[in-house]
Amino acid sequence: MSTLLKNLFDLEGHTAIIAGGAGVIGTAMAGTLLGAGANVAVWSRSRESIDWALEKLTAETGAANRLDGFQVDTGDEEAVGEALQLTTGRFAAPCILINAVGGNLGKSPFIDTDITQFEEILRLNLLAGLVVPTKVVAAYWIEQGMRGSIINLTSMTSYMPLSGVWGYDAAKAGVLNLTQATANAFAQHGIRVNAIAPGFFLGKQNRALLVDENTGDYTPRGKAIIERTPFGRFGNPEELAGATLFLASEKASGFVTGVSIPVDGGYLIHNI
Ligand SMILES: NC(=O)c1ccc[n+]([C@@H]2O[C@H](COP(=O)([O-])OP(=O)(O)OC[C@H]3O[C@@H](n4cnc5c(N)ncnc54)[C@H](O)[C@@H]3O)[C@@H](O)[C@H]2O)c1
């Protein structure tokens, strides 16, 4: 690696927490940071998902000694505090937090909205997906006088509502808003807050909406998305690597805060 690239992107000695690190996008982002030399703590709700992610990441990167997993519900403030303690006990103090918990739970006409499910989606994407881990980790950084980088996961619907997914629309608009608001509030502490807005990637949480589970073909919604994506396809999780590394690295993006980078095959600039 050239000296310039090493100076900008080498994360050796840095520790990253990937909340939702056993999901499709979280695992890809974890792989990127491991590849750049960071220690990675995968935070996820179920032990099975953690074991799956650790096995996959170890096979891909061979970095088992810089990788560990902690079982935590990221919507539970006390549990997140404990996971942070376990993480700081295992690796150098974390300076990167990726908030990759989130997802969608089906669609309906607005007047059929299931209010319980709506609340669940807000809890998943806003509280577990941003507020609780951000509150706990930022409080730790401020107390320790540490600088840090937070990367949230926004969405196409943060910019332009998707049809029928009302709770997800509201939650992801909120994630963009809070990315900007917390970036502003934490700037004085040297904590940067940015986001990546993936276009459409097949995750566990959206697969049922996009792929017919009986035939394996794309659903009408899946086809409509591809038609509206200038690149004419879904994204591959590895295509998030560049934006992840850029935002995670203080050397590469130390004066960048409050932005959301679309990685969307042009979805947001689709026109007729
Ligand atoms: N896949 C896409 O096309 C896409 C597009 C835009 C934004 N996003 C966002 O990116 C993020 C990751 O999406 P994905 O497709 O990888 O989803 P995913 O379902 O594959 O991964 C989410 C992970 O979070 C875990 N999780 C859920 N609730 C949790 C909790 N309370 N505590 C701990 N772990 C919890 C799940 O077990 C899962 O492993 C989400 O915020 C999603 O909204 C995804």
The ligand as an SDF file (V2000), in Angstrom:
LIG
                    3D

 44 48  0  0  0  0  0  0  0  0999 V2000
  -30.8130   -3.9420    2.5170 N   0  0  0  0  0  0  0  0  0  0  0  0
  -31.1190   -2.7690    1.9890 C   0  0  0  0  0  0  0  0  0  0  0  0
  -31.4420   -2.6650    0.7860 O   0  0  0  0  0  0  0  0  0  0  0  0
  -31.0870   -1.5070    2.8100 C   0  0  0  0  0  0  0  0  0  0  0  0
  -31.2910   -0.2880    2.1590 C   0  0  0  0  0  0  0  0  0  0  0  0
  -31.2510    0.9010    2.9100 C   0  0  0  0  0  0  0  0  0  0  0  0
  -31.0270    0.8470    4.2530 C   0  0  0  0  0  0  0  0  0  0  0  0
  -30.8370   -0.3670    4.8750 N   0  0  0  0  0  0  0  0  0  0  0  0
  -30.6120   -0.3370    6.3140 C   0  0  0  0  0  0  0  0  0  0  0  0
  -29.3690   -0.9430    6.6120 O   0  0  0  0  0  0  0  0  0  0  0  0
  -29.4510   -1.5660    7.8840 C   0  0  0  0  0  0  0  0  0  0  0  0
  -29.0480   -3.0330    7.7520 C   0  0  0  0  0  0  0  0  0  0  0  0
  -29.9430   -3.6600    6.8410 O   0  0  0  0  0  0  0  0  0  0  0  0
  -29.7510   -5.1780    6.3650 P   0  0  0  0  0  0  0  0  0  0  0  0
  -30.3860   -5.2700    5.0250 O   0  0  0  0  0  0  0  0  0  0  0  0
  -28.3410   -5.6020    6.5540 O   0  0  0  0  0  0  0  0  0  0  0  0
  -30.7010   -5.8940    7.4270 O   0  0  0  0  0  0  0  0  0  0  0  0
  -30.5530   -7.3210    8.1120 P   0  0  0  0  0  0  0  0  0  0  0  0
  -31.8980   -7.6900    8.5900 O   0  0  0  0  0  0  0  0  0  0  0  0
  -29.8160   -8.2550    7.2120 O   0  0  0  0  0  0  0  0  0  0  0  0
  -29.6180   -6.9630    9.3750 O   0  0  0  0  0  0  0  0  0  0  0  0
  -30.0780   -6.3390   10.5430 C   0  0  0  0  0  0  0  0  0  0  0  0
  -29.4450   -7.0610   11.7180 C   0  0  0  0  0  0  0  0  0  0  0  0
  -29.7910   -6.3900   12.9390 O   0  0  0  0  0  0  0  0  0  0  0  0
  -30.0850   -7.3810   13.9140 C   0  0  0  0  0  0  0  0  0  0  0  0
  -30.9860   -6.7680   14.9080 N   0  0  0  0  0  0  0  0  0  0  0  0
  -32.2860   -6.4110   14.7310 C   0  0  0  0  0  0  0  0  0  0  0  0
  -32.7660   -5.8650   15.8580 N   0  0  0  0  0  0  0  0  0  0  0  0
  -31.7480   -5.8680   16.7570 C   0  0  0  0  0  0  0  0  0  0  0  0
  -31.6190   -5.4260   18.0940 C   0  0  0  0  0  0  0  0  0  0  0  0
  -32.6530   -4.8530   18.7550 N   0  0  0  0  0  0  0  0  0  0  0  0
  -30.4380   -5.6040   18.7220 N   0  0  0  0  0  0  0  0  0  0  0  0
  -29.3950   -6.1730   18.0870 C   0  0  0  0  0  0  0  0  0  0  0  0
  -29.4360   -6.6100   16.8050 N   0  0  0  0  0  0  0  0  0  0  0  0
  -30.6110   -6.4520   16.1470 C   0  0  0  0  0  0  0  0  0  0  0  0
  -30.7750   -8.4860   13.1330 C   0  0  0  0  0  0  0  0  0  0  0  0
  -30.7370   -9.7110   13.8490 O   0  0  0  0  0  0  0  0  0  0  0  0
  -29.9320   -8.5150   11.8500 C   0  0  0  0  0  0  0  0  0  0  0  0
  -28.8180   -9.3750   12.0060 O   0  0  0  0  0  0  0  0  0  0  0  0
  -30.8910   -1.3400    8.3750 C   0  0  0  0  0  0  0  0  0  0  0  0
  -30.9450   -0.1600    9.1380 O   0  0  0  0  0  0  0  0  0  0  0  0
  -31.6500   -1.1270    7.0840 C   0  0  0  0  0  0  0  0  0  0  0  0
  -32.8360   -0.3890    7.2960 O   0  0  0  0  0  0  0  0  0  0  0  0
  -30.8600   -1.5460    4.1840 C   0  0  0  0  0  0  0  0  0  0  0  0
  1  2  1  0
  2  3  2  0
  2  4  1  0
  4  5  1  0
  4 44  2  0
  5  6  2  0
  6  7  1  0
  7  8  2  0
  8  9  1  0
  8 44  1  0
  9 10  1  0
  9 42  1  0
 10 11  1  0
 11 12  1  0
 11 40  1  0
 12 13  1  0
 13 14  1  0
 14 15  2  0
 14 16  1  0
 14 17  1  0
 17 18  1  0
 18 19  2  0
 18 20  1  0
 18 21  1  0
 21 22  1  0
 22 23  1  0
 23 24  1  0
 23 38  1  0
 24 25  1  0
 25 26  1  0
 25 36  1  0
 26 27  1  0
 26 35  1  0
 27 28  2  0
 28 29  1  0
 29 30  1  0
 29 35  2  0
 30 31  1  0
 30 32  2  0
 32 33  1  0
 33 34  2  0
 34 35  1  0
 36 37  1  0
 36 38  1  0
 38 39  1  0
 40 41  1  0
 40 42  1  0
 42 43  1  0
M  CHG  2   8   1  16  -1
M  END
$$$$
